[in-house]
Amino acid sequence: MKKITAYVNTTRVHWLVEELQTLGVDEIEVVEYFKPLSQISRFELSCEDNLVEKVRAVIHKVGSCGQPADHAVFVYSLEK
C-alpha cells in the first residue's frame, strides 16, 4: 500500500476526485488553503502499489492548470 499526497489548484478538485474514483480510489481527504493570490488543495489518499502510476498520471493530467509547477505529488510506503 502507498499513501499519496498531492497539491493541486483548487479549481481542479471536482474533476480530480471524479477521475480518481473511476480508478477505484474510495477514500480521498481534501484540505483547501486560500491565500490572496493562490488556492491550493491538498489531496491525501491510499492505494494499492499497482495503482500508483495511474493515480500519478491522473493527478498530472487533471490536477494541472498548465502553469509551471502548479501541482506536486509525493508517494510514501505504508507499513502493514
mmJSON file of the N, C-alpha and C atoms, coordinates in Angstrom:
{"data_MODEL":{"atom_site":{
"group_PDB":["ATOM","ATOM","ATOM","ATOM","ATOM","ATOM","ATOM","ATOM","ATOM","ATOM","ATOM","ATOM","ATOM","ATOM","ATOM","ATOM","ATOM","ATOM","ATOM","ATOM","ATOM","ATOM","ATOM","ATOM","ATOM","ATOM","ATOM","ATOM","ATOM","ATOM","ATOM","ATOM","ATOM","ATOM","ATOM","ATOM","ATOM","ATOM","ATOM","ATOM","ATOM","ATOM","ATOM","ATOM","ATOM","ATOM","ATOM","ATOM","ATOM","ATOM","ATOM","ATOM","ATOM","ATOM","ATOM","ATOM","ATOM","ATOM","ATOM","ATOM","ATOM","ATOM","ATOM","ATOM","ATOM","ATOM","ATOM","ATOM","ATOM","ATOM","ATOM","ATOM","ATOM","ATOM","ATOM","ATOM","ATOM","ATOM","ATOM","ATOM","ATOM","ATOM","ATOM","ATOM","ATOM","ATOM","ATOM","ATOM","ATOM","ATOM","ATOM","ATOM","ATOM","ATOM","ATOM","ATOM","ATOM","ATOM","ATOM","ATOM","ATOM","ATOM","ATOM","ATOM","ATOM","ATOM","ATOM","ATOM","ATOM","ATOM","ATOM","ATOM","ATOM","ATOM","ATOM","ATOM","ATOM","ATOM","ATOM","ATOM","ATOM","ATOM","ATOM","ATOM","ATOM","ATOM","ATOM","ATOM","ATOM","ATOM","ATOM","ATOM","ATOM","ATOM","ATOM","ATOM","ATOM","ATOM","ATOM","ATOM","ATOM","ATOM","ATOM","ATOM","ATOM","ATOM","ATOM","ATOM","ATOM","ATOM","ATOM","ATOM","ATOM","ATOM","ATOM","ATOM","ATOM","ATOM","ATOM","ATOM","ATOM","ATOM","ATOM","ATOM","ATOM","ATOM","ATOM","ATOM","ATOM","ATOM","ATOM","ATOM","ATOM","ATOM","ATOM","ATOM","ATOM","ATOM","ATOM","ATOM","ATOM","ATOM","ATOM","ATOM","ATOM","ATOM","ATOM","ATOM","ATOM","ATOM","ATOM","ATOM","ATOM","ATOM","ATOM","ATOM","ATOM","ATOM","ATOM","ATOM","ATOM","ATOM","ATOM","ATOM","ATOM","ATOM","ATOM","ATOM","ATOM","ATOM","ATOM","ATOM","ATOM","ATOM","ATOM","ATOM","ATOM","ATOM","ATOM","ATOM","ATOM","ATOM","ATOM","ATOM","ATOM","ATOM","ATOM","ATOM","ATOM","ATOM","ATOM","ATOM","ATOM","ATOM","ATOM","ATOM","ATOM","ATOM","ATOM","ATOM"],
"id":[1,2,3,4,5,6,7,8,9,10,11,12,13,14,15,16,17,18,19,20,21,22,23,24,25,26,27,28,29,30,31,32,33,34,35,36,37,38,39,40,41,42,43,44,45,46,47,48,49,50,51,52,53,54,55,56,57,58,59,60,61,62,63,64,65,66,67,68,69,70,71,72,73,74,75,76,77,78,79,80,81,82,83,84,85,86,87,88,89,90,91,92,93,94,95,96,97,98,99,100,101,102,103,104,105,106,107,108,109,110,111,112,113,114,115,116,117,118,119,120,121,122,123,124,125,126,127,128,129,130,131,132,133,134,135,136,137,138,139,140,141,142,143,144,145,146,147,148,149,150,151,152,153,154,155,156,157,158,159,160,161,162,163,164,165,166,167,168,169,170,171,172,173,174,175,176,177,178,179,180,181,182,183,184,185,186,187,188,189,190,191,192,193,194,195,196,197,198,199,200,201,202,203,204,205,206,207,208,209,210,211,212,213,214,215,216,217,218,219,220,221,222,223,224,225,226,227,228,229,230,231,232,233,234,235,236,237,238,239,240],
"type_symbol":["N","C","C","N","C","C","N","C","C","N","C","C","N","C","C","N","C","C","N","C","C","N","C","C","N","C","C","N","C","C","N","C","C","N","C","C","N","C","C","N","C","C","N","C","C","N","C","C","N","C","C","N","C","C","N","C","C","N","C","C","N","C","C","N","C","C","N","C","C","N","C","C","N","C","C","N","C","C","N","C","C","N","C","C","N","C","C","N","C","C","N","C","C","N","C","C","N","C","C","N","C","C","N","C","C","N","C","C","N","C","C","N","C","C","N","C","C","N","C","C","N","C","C","N","C","C","N","C","C","N","C","C","N","C","C","N","C","C","N","C","C","N","C","C","N","C","C","N","C","C","N","C","C","N","C","C","N","C","C","N","C","C","N","C","C","N","C","C","N","C","C","N","C","C","N","C","C","N","C","C","N","C","C","N","C","C","N","C","C","N","C","C","N","C","C","N","C","C","N","C","C","N","C","C","N","C","C","N","C","C","N","C","C","N","C","C","N","C","C","N","C","C","N","C","C","N","C","C","N","C","C","N","C","C","N","C","C","N","C","C"],
"label_atom_id":["N","CA","C","N","CA","C","N","CA","C","N","CA","C","N","CA","C","N","CA","C","N","CA","C","N","CA","C","N","CA","C","N","CA","C","N","CA","C","N","CA","C","N","CA","C","N","CA","C","N","CA","C","N","CA","C","N","CA","C","N","CA","C","N","CA","C","N","CA","C","N","CA","C","N","CA","C","N","CA","C","N","CA","C","N","CA","C","N","CA","C","N","CA","C","N","CA","C","N","CA","C","N","CA","C","N","CA","C","N","CA","C","N","CA","C","N","CA","C","N","CA","C","N","CA","C","N","CA","C","N","CA","C","N","CA","C","N","CA","C","N","CA","C","N","CA","C","N","CA","C","N","CA","C","N","CA","C","N","CA","C","N","CA","C","N","CA","C","N","CA","C","N","CA","C","N","CA","C","N","CA","C","N","CA","C","N","CA","C","N","CA","C","N","CA","C","N","CA","C","N","CA","C","N","CA","C","N","CA","C","N","CA","C","N","CA","C","N","CA","C","N","CA","C","N","CA","C","N","CA","C","N","CA","C","N","CA","C","N","CA","C","N","CA","C","N","CA","C","N","CA","C","N","CA","C","N","CA","C","N","CA","C","N","CA","C","N","CA","C","N","CA","C","N","CA","C","N","CA","C"],
"label_alt_id":[null,null,null,null,null,null,null,null,null,null,null,null,null,null,null,null,null,null,null,null,null,null,null,null,null,null,null,null,null,null,null,null,null,null,null,null,null,null,null,null,null,null,null,null,null,null,null,null,null,null,null,null,null,null,null,null,null,null,null,null,null,null,null,null,null,null,null,null,null,null,null,null,null,null,null,null,null,null,null,null,null,null,null,null,null,null,null,null,null,null,null,null,null,null,null,null,null,null,null,null,null,null,null,null,null,null,null,null,null,null,null,null,null,null,null,null,null,null,null,null,null,null,null,null,null,null,null,null,null,null,null,null,null,null,null,null,null,null,null,null,null,null,null,null,null,null,null,null,null,null,null,null,null,null,null,null,null,null,null,null,null,null,null,null,null,null,null,null,null,null,null,null,null,null,null,null,null,null,null,null,null,null,null,null,null,null,null,null,null,null,null,null,null,null,null,null,null,null,null,null,null,null,null,null,null,null,null,null,null,null,null,null,null,null,null,null,null,null,null,null,null,null,null,null,null,null,null,null,null,null,null,null,null,null,null,null,null,null,null,null],
"label_comp_id":["MET","MET","MET","LYS","LYS","LYS","LYS","LYS","LYS","ILE","ILE","ILE","THR","THR","THR","ALA","ALA","ALA","TYR","TYR","TYR","VAL","VAL","VAL","ASN","ASN","ASN","THR","THR","THR","THR","THR","THR","ARG","ARG","ARG","VAL","VAL","VAL","HIS","HIS","HIS","TRP","TRP","TRP","LEU","LEU","LEU","VAL","VAL","VAL","GLU","GLU","GLU","GLU","GLU","GLU","LEU","LEU","LEU","GLN","GLN","GLN","THR","THR","THR","LEU","LEU","LEU","GLY","GLY","GLY","VAL","VAL","VAL","ASP","ASP","ASP","GLU","GLU","GLU","ILE","ILE","ILE","GLU","GLU","GLU","VAL","VAL","VAL","VAL","VAL","VAL","GLU","GLU","GLU","TYR","TYR","TYR","PHE","PHE","PHE","LYS","LYS","LYS","PRO","PRO","PRO","LEU","LEU","LEU","SER","SER","SER","GLN","GLN","GLN","ILE","ILE","ILE","SER","SER","SER","ARG","ARG","ARG","PHE","PHE","PHE","GLU","GLU","GLU","LEU","LEU","LEU","SER","SER","SER","CYS","CYS","CYS","GLU","GLU","GLU","ASP","ASP","ASP","ASN","ASN","ASN","LEU","LEU","LEU","VAL","VAL","VAL","GLU","GLU","GLU","LYS","LYS","LYS","VAL","VAL","VAL","ARG","ARG","ARG","ALA","ALA","ALA","VAL","VAL","VAL","ILE","ILE","ILE","HIS","HIS","HIS","LYS","LYS","LYS","VAL","VAL","VAL","GLY","GLY","GLY","SER","SER","SER","CYS","CYS","CYS","GLY","GLY","GLY","GLN","GLN","GLN","PRO","PRO","PRO","ALA","ALA","ALA","ASP","ASP","ASP","HIS","HIS","HIS","ALA","ALA","ALA","VAL","VAL","VAL","PHE","PHE","PHE","VAL","VAL","VAL","TYR","TYR","TYR","SER","SER","SER","LEU","LEU","LEU","GLU","GLU","GLU","LYS","LYS","LYS"],
"label_asym_id":["A","A","A","A","A","A","A","A","A","A","A","A","A","A","A","A","A","A","A","A","A","A","A","A","A","A","A","A","A","A","A","A","A","A","A","A","A","A","A","A","A","A","A","A","A","A","A","A","A","A","A","A","A","A","A","A","A","A","A","A","A","A","A","A","A","A","A","A","A","A","A","A","A","A","A","A","A","A","A","A","A","A","A","A","A","A","A","A","A","A","A","A","A","A","A","A","A","A","A","A","A","A","A","A","A","A","A","A","A","A","A","A","A","A","A","A","A","A","A","A","A","A","A","A","A","A","A","A","A","A","A","A","A","A","A","A","A","A","A","A","A","A","A","A","A","A","A","A","A","A","A","A","A","A","A","A","A","A","A","A","A","A","A","A","A","A","A","A","A","A","A","A","A","A","A","A","A","A","A","A","A","A","A","A","A","A","A","A","A","A","A","A","A","A","A","A","A","A","A","A","A","A","A","A","A","A","A","A","A","A","A","A","A","A","A","A","A","A","A","A","A","A","A","A","A","A","A","A","A","A","A","A","A","A","A","A","A","A","A","A"],
"label_entity_id":["1","1","1","1","1","1","1","1","1","1","1","1","1","1","1","1","1","1","1","1","1","1","1","1","1","1","1","1","1","1","1","1","1","1","1","1","1","1","1","1","1","1","1","1","1","1","1","1","1","1","1","1","1","1","1","1","1","1","1","1","1","1","1","1","1","1","1","1","1","1","1","1","1","1","1","1","1","1","1","1","1","1","1","1","1","1","1","1","1","1","1","1","1","1","1","1","1","1","1","1","1","1","1","1","1","1","1","1","1","1","1","1","1","1","1","1","1","1","1","1","1","1","1","1","1","1","1","1","1","1","1","1","1","1","1","1","1","1","1","1","1","1","1","1","1","1","1","1","1","1","1","1","1","1","1","1","1","1","1","1","1","1","1","1","1","1","1","1","1","1","1","1","1","1","1","1","1","1","1","1","1","1","1","1","1","1","1","1","1","1","1","1","1","1","1","1","1","1","1","1","1","1","1","1","1","1","1","1","1","1","1","1","1","1","1","1","1","1","1","1","1","1","1","1","1","1","1","1","1","1","1","1","1","1","1","1","1","1","1","1"],
"label_seq_id":[1,1,1,2,2,2,3,3,3,4,4,4,5,5,5,6,6,6,7,7,7,8,8,8,9,9,9,10,10,10,11,11,11,12,12,12,13,13,13,14,14,14,15,15,15,16,16,16,17,17,17,18,18,18,19,19,19,20,20,20,21,21,21,22,22,22,23,23,23,24,24,24,25,25,25,26,26,26,27,27,27,28,28,28,29,29,29,30,30,30,31,31,31,32,32,32,33,33,33,34,34,34,35,35,35,36,36,36,37,37,37,38,38,38,39,39,39,40,40,40,41,41,41,42,42,42,43,43,43,44,44,44,45,45,45,46,46,46,47,47,47,48,48,48,49,49,49,50,50,50,51,51,51,52,52,52,53,53,53,54,54,54,55,55,55,56,56,56,57,57,57,58,58,58,59,59,59,60,60,60,61,61,61,62,62,62,63,63,63,64,64,64,65,65,65,66,66,66,67,67,67,68,68,68,69,69,69,70,70,70,71,71,71,72,72,72,73,73,73,74,74,74,75,75,75,76,76,76,77,77,77,78,78,78,79,79,79,80,80,80],
"pdbx_PDB_ins_code":[null,null,null,null,null,null,null,null,null,null,null,null,null,null,null,null,null,null,null,null,null,null,null,null,null,null,null,null,null,null,null,null,null,null,null,null,null,null,null,null,null,null,null,null,null,null,null,null,null,null,null,null,null,null,null,null,null,null,null,null,null,null,null,null,null,null,null,null,null,null,null,null,null,null,null,null,null,null,null,null,null,null,null,null,null,null,null,null,null,null,null,null,null,null,null,null,null,null,null,null,null,null,null,null,null,null,null,null,null,null,null,null,null,null,null,null,null,null,null,null,null,null,null,null,null,null,null,null,null,null,null,null,null,null,null,null,null,null,null,null,null,null,null,null,null,null,null,null,null,null,null,null,null,null,null,null,null,null,null,null,null,null,null,null,null,null,null,null,null,null,null,null,null,null,null,null,null,null,null,null,null,null,null,null,null,null,null,null,null,null,null,null,null,null,null,null,null,null,null,null,null,null,null,null,null,null,null,null,null,null,null,null,null,null,null,null,null,null,null,null,null,null,null,null,null,null,null,null,null,null,null,null,null,null,null,null,null,null,null,null],
"Cartn_x":[0.844,0.0,0.877,0.397,1.093,0.154,0.729,-0.006,0.462,-0.487,-0.156,-0.683,0.195,-0.177,0.084,-0.917,-0.783,-1.308,-0.661,-1.088,-1.471,-2.702,-3.207,-3.977,-4.274,-5.096,-6.525,-7.111,-8.452,-9.51,-9.323,-10.326,-10.429,-9.442,-9.421,-9.972,-10.352,-10.722,-11.853,-12.928,-14.105,-13.768,-13.104,-12.757,-11.754,-10.823,-9.806,-10.416,-11.32,-11.992,-12.765,-13.482,-14.236,-13.322,-12.212,-11.279,-10.638,-10.277,-9.677,-10.672,-11.936,-12.958,-13.138,-12.979,-13.1,-11.957,-10.829,-9.721,-9.947,-10.951,-11.226,-10.744,-10.3,-9.878,-11.139,-11.412,-12.674,-12.582,-11.444,-11.304,-10.268,-10.727,-9.853,-10.102,-9.041,-9.163,-8.682,-9.488,-9.131,-9.148,-8.053,-7.944,-7.625,-8.382,-8.174,-7.527,-6.559,-5.865,-6.089,-6.487,-6.719,-5.804,-5.099,-4.294,-4.736,-4.368,-4.842,-4.628,-3.507,-3.242,-3.146,-3.486,-3.4,-4.491,-4.92,-5.895,-5.322,-4.898,-4.247,-5.072,-5.214,-5.866,-4.87,-4.889,-4.048,-4.922,-4.558,-5.235,-4.398,-5.044,-4.37,-5.222,-4.579,-5.293,-4.327,-4.87,-4.028,-4.539,-3.619,-3.987,-3.007,-3.377,-2.505,-1.306,-0.212,1.019,0.814,-0.028,-0.221,-0.989,-1.607,-2.357,-1.567,-0.391,0.354,0.609,1.091,1.404,0.147,-0.955,-2.218,-2.718,-2.652,-3.08,-2.195,-0.894,0.035,-0.273,-0.583,-0.905,-2.19,-3.199,-4.463,-4.233,-3.459,-3.176,-2.437,-1.505,-0.756,-1.661,-2.525,-3.396,-4.537,-5.256,-6.461,-6.153,-5.154,-4.856,-4.012,-3.587,-2.736,-3.552,-3.221,-3.855,-2.967,-1.838,-0.954,0.148,0.187,1.243,2.418,3.636,4.788,4.642,4.956,4.952,3.614,2.501,1.194,0.627,1.395,0.967,2.196,2.027,3.121,2.527,3.279,2.823,3.929,3.565,4.506,3.934,4.759,4.332,5.13,4.426,5.054,4.574,5.43,5.036,4.294,3.25,2.508,2.945,3.152,3.505,2.262,2.422,1.289,1.061],
"Cartn_y":[-1.194,0.0,1.241,2.257,3.535,4.648,5.662,6.881,7.938,8.627,9.676,11.004,11.991,13.357,14.202,14.946,15.788,17.178,18.159,19.552,20.017,20.514,20.96,22.257,22.9,24.102,23.722,24.471,24.179,24.113,24.833,24.821,23.45,22.573,21.264,20.146,20.458,19.443,18.535,19.106,18.319,17.269,17.687,16.769,15.713,16.135,15.199,14.113,14.479,13.489,12.496,12.978,12.086,11.099,11.576,10.709,9.68,10.088,9.155,8.075,8.438,7.45,6.425,6.825,5.852,4.833,5.194,4.25,3.287,3.586,2.731,3.288,4.542,5.182,5.651,5.046,5.314,6.398,6.518,7.495,8.537,9.775,10.884,11.999,12.484,13.623,14.854,15.902,17.139,18.279,19.016,20.19,21.362,22.446,23.605,24.739,25.392,26.547,27.726,28.851,30.051,31.171,31.766,32.954,33.966,35.214,36.214,35.861,35.279,35.01,33.52,32.652,31.221,30.448,29.387,28.47,27.075,26.472,25.178,24.16,22.971,21.873,20.747,20.169,19.007,17.768,16.818,15.525,14.508,13.683,12.549,11.321,10.271,9.033,7.878,6.681,5.485,4.578,3.817,2.919,1.757,0.748,-0.4,0.021,-0.698,-0.363,-0.314,-1.197,-1.258,-0.056,0.753,1.927,3.228,3.197,4.439,5.22,4.567,5.289,5.828,5.087,5.58,6.795,6.741,7.878,9.08,8.855,9.953,10.572,9.748,10.25,11.074,10.615,11.36,12.704,12.71,13.969,14.924,14.42,15.279,15.815,14.959,15.354,16.269,15.862,16.588,17.676,17.465,18.415,19.592,19.614,20.689,21.72,22.983,24.067,24.522,23.849,24.193,25.164,25.623,26.533,25.721,26.215,25.501,25.359,24.188,23.885,24.204,23.858,24.136,22.93,21.848,20.703,19.905,19.135,18.306,17.004,15.9,14.593,13.946,13.409,12.714,11.345,10.307,8.925,8.353,7.754,7.17,5.73,4.88,3.5,3.471,2.668,2.461,1.152,1.17,-0.059,-0.921,-2.228,-3.125,-3.353],
"Cartn_z":[0.0,0.0,0.0,-0.68,-0.747,-0.309,0.291,0.621,-0.363,-0.959,-1.928,-1.409,-1.386,-1.041,-2.275,-2.695,-3.887,-3.589,-4.15,-4.045,-5.441,-5.572,-6.872,-6.702,-7.822,-7.804,-7.42,-6.52,-6.004,-7.099,-8.184,-9.253,-9.924,-9.724,-10.359,-9.468,-8.231,-7.24,-7.713,-8.184,-8.558,-9.614,-10.669,-11.762,-11.303,-10.468,-9.99,-9.115,-8.227,-7.38,-8.249,-9.238,-10.129,-10.845,-11.371,-12.09,-11.165,-9.964,-9.007,-8.595,-8.469,-8.12,-9.23,-10.485,-11.577,-11.553,-10.921,-10.763,-9.6,-8.772,-7.626,-6.308,-6.296,-5.047,-4.333,-3.173,-2.486,-1.416,-0.766,0.315,-0.072,-0.15,-0.509,0.497,1.112,2.015,1.275,1.27,0.582,1.597,1.65,2.509,1.6,1.731,0.87,1.652,1.014,1.588,0.662,1.234,0.425,0.895,-0.056,0.173,-0.873,-0.734,-1.693,-3.166,-3.518,-4.93,-5.256,-4.319,-4.631,-3.916,-4.549,-3.985,-4.177,-3.094,-3.156,-2.38,-2.929,-2.231,-2.047,-0.859,-0.586,-0.612,-1.437,-1.521,-0.77,0.039,0.647,0.405,-0.077,-0.356,-0.245,-0.127,-0.159,-1.261,-1.839,-2.928,-2.983,-3.71,-3.91,-4.765,-4.602,-5.332,-6.843,-7.362,-8.819,-9.378,-8.526,-8.997,-8.922,-8.321,-8.073,-9.359,-10.388,-11.631,-12.308,-12.234,-12.817,-12.049,-10.712,-9.886,-10.178,-10.256,-10.555,-11.919,-12.912,-14.252,-14.238,-13.498,-13.404,-12.725,-11.647,-10.951,-11.885,-12.648,-13.584,-14.691,-15.224,-16.335,-15.88,-14.846,-14.427,-13.404,-12.559,-11.499,-11.924,-13.162,-13.651,-14.438,-14.238,-15.0,-16.15,-16.347,-17.444,-17.087,-15.862,-15.418,-14.876,-15.029,-14.472,-12.959,-12.476,-11.036,-10.361,-11.02,-10.415,-9.662,-9.585,-8.79,-8.346,-7.29,-6.786,-6.26,-6.41,-5.972,-5.155,-3.981,-3.113,-2.789,-2.884,-2.641,-1.48,-0.513,0.674,0.83,1.356,1.666,2.994,3.061,4.297,4.912,6.204,6.918,7.08,7.03,7.234,8.699],
"occupancy":[1.0,1.0,1.0,1.0,1.0,1.0,1.0,1.0,1.0,1.0,1.0,1.0,1.0,1.0,1.0,1.0,1.0,1.0,1.0,1.0,1.0,1.0,1.0,1.0,1.0,1.0,1.0,1.0,1.0,1.0,1.0,1.0,1.0,1.0,1.0,1.0,1.0,1.0,1.0,1.0,1.0,1.0,1.0,1.0,1.0,1.0,1.0,1.0,1.0,1.0,1.0,1.0,1.0,1.0,1.0,1.0,1.0,1.0,1.0,1.0,1.0,1.0,1.0,1.0,1.0,1.0,1.0,1.0,1.0,1.0,1.0,1.0,1.0,1.0,1.0,1.0,1.0,1.0,1.0,1.0,1.0,1.0,1.0,1.0,1.0,1.0,1.0,1.0,1.0,1.0,1.0,1.0,1.0,1.0,1.0,1.0,1.0,1.0,1.0,1.0,1.0,1.0,1.0,1.0,1.0,1.0,1.0,1.0,1.0,1.0,1.0,1.0,1.0,1.0,1.0,1.0,1.0,1.0,1.0,1.0,1.0,1.0,1.0,1.0,1.0,1.0,1.0,1.0,1.0,1.0,1.0,1.0,1.0,1.0,1.0,1.0,1.0,1.0,1.0,1.0,1.0,1.0,1.0,1.0,1.0,1.0,1.0,1.0,1.0,1.0,1.0,1.0,1.0,1.0,1.0,1.0,1.0,1.0,1.0,1.0,1.0,1.0,1.0,1.0,1.0,1.0,1.0,1.0,1.0,1.0,1.0,1.0,1.0,1.0,1.0,1.0,1.0,1.0,1.0,1.0,1.0,1.0,1.0,1.0,1.0,1.0,1.0,1.0,1.0,1.0,1.0,1.0,1.0,1.0,1.0,1.0,1.0,1.0,1.0,1.0,1.0,1.0,1.0,1.0,1.0,1.0,1.0,1.0,1.0,1.0,1.0,1.0,1.0,1.0,1.0,1.0,1.0,1.0,1.0,1.0,1.0,1.0,1.0,1.0,1.0,1.0,1.0,1.0,1.0,1.0,1.0,1.0,1.0,1.0,1.0,1.0,1.0,1.0,1.0,1.0],
"B_iso_or_equiv":[0.0,0.0,0.0,0.0,0.0,0.0,0.0,0.0,0.0,0.0,0.0,0.0,0.0,0.0,0.0,0.0,0.0,0.0,0.0,0.0,0.0,0.0,0.0,0.0,0.0,0.0,0.0,0.0,0.0,0.0,0.0,0.0,0.0,0.0,0.0,0.0,0.0,0.0,0.0,0.0,0.0,0.0,0.0,0.0,0.0,0.0,0.0,0.0,0.0,0.0,0.0,0.0,0.0,0.0,0.0,0.0,0.0,0.0,0.0,0.0,0.0,0.0,0.0,0.0,0.0,0.0,0.0,0.0,0.0,0.0,0.0,0.0,0.0,0.0,0.0,0.0,0.0,0.0,0.0,0.0,0.0,0.0,0.0,0.0,0.0,0.0,0.0,0.0,0.0,0.0,0.0,0.0,0.0,0.0,0.0,0.0,0.0,0.0,0.0,0.0,0.0,0.0,0.0,0.0,0.0,0.0,0.0,0.0,0.0,0.0,0.0,0.0,0.0,0.0,0.0,0.0,0.0,0.0,0.0,0.0,0.0,0.0,0.0,0.0,0.0,0.0,0.0,0.0,0.0,0.0,0.0,0.0,0.0,0.0,0.0,0.0,0.0,0.0,0.0,0.0,0.0,0.0,0.0,0.0,0.0,0.0,0.0,0.0,0.0,0.0,0.0,0.0,0.0,0.0,0.0,0.0,0.0,0.0,0.0,0.0,0.0,0.0,0.0,0.0,0.0,0.0,0.0,0.0,0.0,0.0,0.0,0.0,0.0,0.0,0.0,0.0,0.0,0.0,0.0,0.0,0.0,0.0,0.0,0.0,0.0,0.0,0.0,0.0,0.0,0.0,0.0,0.0,0.0,0.0,0.0,0.0,0.0,0.0,0.0,0.0,0.0,0.0,0.0,0.0,0.0,0.0,0.0,0.0,0.0,0.0,0.0,0.0,0.0,0.0,0.0,0.0,0.0,0.0,0.0,0.0,0.0,0.0,0.0,0.0,0.0,0.0,0.0,0.0,0.0,0.0,0.0,0.0,0.0,0.0,0.0,0.0,0.0,0.0,0.0,0.0],
"pdbx_formal_charge":[null,null,null,null,null,null,null,null,null,null,null,null,null,null,null,null,null,null,null,null,null,null,null,null,null,null,null,null,null,null,null,null,null,null,null,null,null,null,null,null,null,null,null,null,null,null,null,null,null,null,null,null,null,null,null,null,null,null,null,null,null,null,null,null,null,null,null,null,null,null,null,null,null,null,null,null,null,null,null,null,null,null,null,null,null,null,null,null,null,null,null,null,null,null,null,null,null,null,null,null,null,null,null,null,null,null,null,null,null,null,null,null,null,null,null,null,null,null,null,null,null,null,null,null,null,null,null,null,null,null,null,null,null,null,null,null,null,null,null,null,null,null,null,null,null,null,null,null,null,null,null,null,null,null,null,null,null,null,null,null,null,null,null,null,null,null,null,null,null,null,null,null,null,null,null,null,null,null,null,null,null,null,null,null,null,null,null,null,null,null,null,null,null,null,null,null,null,null,null,null,null,null,null,null,null,null,null,null,null,null,null,null,null,null,null,null,null,null,null,null,null,null,null,null,null,null,null,null,null,null,null,null,null,null,null,null,null,null,null,null],
"auth_seq_id":[1,1,1,2,2,2,3,3,3,4,4,4,5,5,5,6,6,6,7,7,7,8,8,8,9,9,9,10,10,10,11,11,11,12,12,12,13,13,13,14,14,14,15,15,15,16,16,16,17,17,17,18,18,18,19,19,19,20,20,20,21,21,21,22,22,22,23,23,23,24,24,24,25,25,25,26,26,26,27,27,27,28,28,28,29,29,29,30,30,30,31,31,31,32,32,32,33,33,33,34,34,34,35,35,35,36,36,36,37,37,37,38,38,38,39,39,39,40,40,40,41,41,41,42,42,42,43,43,43,44,44,44,45,45,45,46,46,46,47,47,47,48,48,48,49,49,49,50,50,50,51,51,51,52,52,52,53,53,53,54,54,54,55,55,55,56,56,56,57,57,57,58,58,58,59,59,59,60,60,60,61,61,61,62,62,62,63,63,63,64,64,64,65,65,65,66,66,66,67,67,67,68,68,68,69,69,69,70,70,70,71,71,71,72,72,72,73,73,73,74,74,74,75,75,75,76,76,76,77,77,77,78,78,78,79,79,79,80,80,80],
"auth_comp_id":["MET","MET","MET","LYS","LYS","LYS","LYS","LYS","LYS","ILE","ILE","ILE","THR","THR","THR","ALA","ALA","ALA","TYR","TYR","TYR","VAL","VAL","VAL","ASN","ASN","ASN","THR","THR","THR","THR","THR","THR","ARG","ARG","ARG","VAL","VAL","VAL","HIS","HIS","HIS","TRP","TRP","TRP","LEU","LEU","LEU","VAL","VAL","VAL","GLU","GLU","GLU","GLU","GLU","GLU","LEU","LEU","LEU","GLN","GLN","GLN","THR","THR","THR","LEU","LEU","LEU","GLY","GLY","GLY","VAL","VAL","VAL","ASP","ASP","ASP","GLU","GLU","GLU","ILE","ILE","ILE","GLU","GLU","GLU","VAL","VAL","VAL","VAL","VAL","VAL","GLU","GLU","GLU","TYR","TYR","TYR","PHE","PHE","PHE","LYS","LYS","LYS","PRO","PRO","PRO","LEU","LEU","LEU","SER","SER","SER","GLN","GLN","GLN","ILE","ILE","ILE","SER","SER","SER","ARG","ARG","ARG","PHE","PHE","PHE","GLU","GLU","GLU","LEU","LEU","LEU","SER","SER","SER","CYS","CYS","CYS","GLU","GLU","GLU","ASP","ASP","ASP","ASN","ASN","ASN","LEU","LEU","LEU","VAL","VAL","VAL","GLU","GLU","GLU","LYS","LYS","LYS","VAL","VAL","VAL","ARG","ARG","ARG","ALA","ALA","ALA","VAL","VAL","VAL","ILE","ILE","ILE","HIS","HIS","HIS","LYS","LYS","LYS","VAL","VAL","VAL","GLY","GLY","GLY","SER","SER","SER","CYS","CYS","CYS","GLY","GLY","GLY","GLN","GLN","GLN","PRO","PRO","PRO","ALA","ALA","ALA","ASP","ASP","ASP","HIS","HIS","HIS","ALA","ALA","ALA","VAL","VAL","VAL","PHE","PHE","PHE","VAL","VAL","VAL","TYR","TYR","TYR","SER","SER","SER","LEU","LEU","LEU","GLU","GLU","GLU","LYS","LYS","LYS"],
"auth_asym_id":["A","A","A","A","A","A","A","A","A","A","A","A","A","A","A","A","A","A","A","A","A","A","A","A","A","A","A","A","A","A","A","A","A","A","A","A","A","A","A","A","A","A","A","A","A","A","A","A","A","A","A","A","A","A","A","A","A","A","A","A","A","A","A","A","A","A","A","A","A","A","A","A","A","A","A","A","A","A","A","A","A","A","A","A","A","A","A","A","A","A","A","A","A","A","A","A","A","A","A","A","A","A","A","A","A","A","A","A","A","A","A","A","A","A","A","A","A","A","A","A","A","A","A","A","A","A","A","A","A","A","A","A","A","A","A","A","A","A","A","A","A","A","A","A","A","A","A","A","A","A","A","A","A","A","A","A","A","A","A","A","A","A","A","A","A","A","A","A","A","A","A","A","A","A","A","A","A","A","A","A","A","A","A","A","A","A","A","A","A","A","A","A","A","A","A","A","A","A","A","A","A","A","A","A","A","A","A","A","A","A","A","A","A","A","A","A","A","A","A","A","A","A","A","A","A","A","A","A","A","A","A","A","A","A","A","A","A","A","A","A"],
"auth_atom_id":["N","CA","C","N","CA","C","N","CA","C","N","CA","C","N","CA","C","N","CA","C","N","CA","C","N","CA","C","N","CA","C","N","CA","C","N","CA","C","N","CA","C","N","CA","C","N","CA","C","N","CA","C","N","CA","C","N","CA","C","N","CA","C","N","CA","C","N","CA","C","N","CA","C","N","CA","C","N","CA","C","N","CA","C","N","CA","C","N","CA","C","N","CA","C","N","CA","C","N","CA","C","N","CA","C","N","CA","C","N","CA","C","N","CA","C","N","CA","C","N","CA","C","N","CA","C","N","CA","C","N","CA","C","N","CA","C","N","CA","C","N","CA","C","N","CA","C","N","CA","C","N","CA","C","N","CA","C","N","CA","C","N","CA","C","N","CA","C","N","CA","C","N","CA","C","N","CA","C","N","CA","C","N","CA","C","N","CA","C","N","CA","C","N","CA","C","N","CA","C","N","CA","C","N","CA","C","N","CA","C","N","CA","C","N","CA","C","N","CA","C","N","CA","C","N","CA","C","N","CA","C","N","CA","C","N","CA","C","N","CA","C","N","CA","C","N","CA","C","N","CA","C","N","CA","C","N","CA","C","N","CA","C","N","CA","C","N","CA","C","N","CA","C","N","CA","C","N","CA","C"],
"pdbx_PDB_model_num":[1,1,1,1,1,1,1,1,1,1,1,1,1,1,1,1,1,1,1,1,1,1,1,1,1,1,1,1,1,1,1,1,1,1,1,1,1,1,1,1,1,1,1,1,1,1,1,1,1,1,1,1,1,1,1,1,1,1,1,1,1,1,1,1,1,1,1,1,1,1,1,1,1,1,1,1,1,1,1,1,1,1,1,1,1,1,1,1,1,1,1,1,1,1,1,1,1,1,1,1,1,1,1,1,1,1,1,1,1,1,1,1,1,1,1,1,1,1,1,1,1,1,1,1,1,1,1,1,1,1,1,1,1,1,1,1,1,1,1,1,1,1,1,1,1,1,1,1,1,1,1,1,1,1,1,1,1,1,1,1,1,1,1,1,1,1,1,1,1,1,1,1,1,1,1,1,1,1,1,1,1,1,1,1,1,1,1,1,1,1,1,1,1,1,1,1,1,1,1,1,1,1,1,1,1,1,1,1,1,1,1,1,1,1,1,1,1,1,1,1,1,1,1,1,1,1,1,1,1,1,1,1,1,1,1,1,1,1,1,1]
}}}
